[in-house]
């Protein structure tokens, strides 16, 4: 058992390192491409990389489940940004199969929730891939809602349900939904479904404007459930086949061509992840009409809206109040798992370390592109030595964890001790890791002075926000 656990840890680290290099290169490349055809190819490559990550994560989670190491880790999540990132991938997948697709979002739901956004993304991409596999024509769409714990969550299969009804599997295929508040000439039974209380995304409109779509009026700490429905017009299934859906390595389809697709793990691991997130998954299906998967997970409201949801004027005012000079001291206690994107890193010289030459070069190129002076190291010992040499000029440290000679953890601890003994102002230390956040001790992070943790592959938009300069 211990050998398998160690193997999974090493495999996860090595896989995420390689994927970080691939997706990181694509992110940097996007800034240099203006040709629309090349941009389309680049977008497809990004989507394929994300799908590859999901498939491999399913395999890793299956192994962790067997050794009882599968866990979830909730963090403060900007729901608008999460849904935008999801739809940009899902839309490409749906469009590539010549299907119609859109997202319907209740405008009154909270803008910020405490959820495991990585696992939820994995769940949604698994369900999306499943729907695409069994839908040859028609549509795939998503419905996003949130209900407080005091309300009863109803599913489509229940009588008198106020949520999606199976009749919506019969959407008029001749009508196009153009992303406006009210789609044109939809069937009567769907008129309420497309009411003005909802915000829509489609193939042309892939970015969610959180200020328009989601409510920031909710107080933090209100218990509730995030409910996401995936509706397709695919082949559907017989009612008795539903019991086989969530079995490991089980596939319901009697089509040998479709049976050869997929690993047989996606829906099983989806079911287990939803349970671990304190939720349920329900299936409504009609043979020859389609299927509705409805997922609900615990999602209490959270505070501290992320930088992307704050106006520039408000953000600058808050930053000016919090940062009186460039010698800002980061001595306050922080939660490394909840990125405080309202607290940018104001100074310029950054020390980075990674034993993977590709990842080191990509991170260096990105930081240089946004105007940072970069000092590099190939292992933990070199990281610490470089910090001692440049300690009075270093304004932030970004380090991989698993490196030769000295780990990122050990190097960060030495850096933190050096700062204390020399009476230097504390600086942010950001840990890049391929290890699941749920396996990292918060106490260990605090002991080492690590202020932020980012899971590979890294989204450079997060790094950019962390380093956004004061206006």
Secondary structure, DSSP 8 states (H G I E B T S, - for coil): -HHHHHHHHHHHHHHHHHHHHHHHHHHHHGGG---HHHHHHHHHHHHHHHHHHHHHHHHHHHHHHHTT------EEEEHHHHHHHHHHHHHHHHHHTT-EEEEEEETTSBSEEEE-HHHHHHHHHHHHHHHHHT-SSSEEEEEEEEEETTS----TTSTT-SS--GGGGG--TTS---SSSS-TT--GGGTTTT-TTEEEE-SS--S--HHHHSB----TT--EEEEEEEEE-S----GGGGGGTTSTT------HHHHTSS-S-HHHHHHHHHHHTT-EEEEEEETTTEEEEEEEEE--B--S--GGGS-HHHHHHHHHHH-SSTT----S---TTS--TTS-----EEEEE-S-HHHHHHHHHHHHHTT-EEEEESSHHHHHHHHHHHTTT--EEEEESS-SSS-HHHHHHHHHHHHHHHT----EEEEEESS-GGGS-HHHHHHHT--EEEESS--HHHHHHHT----
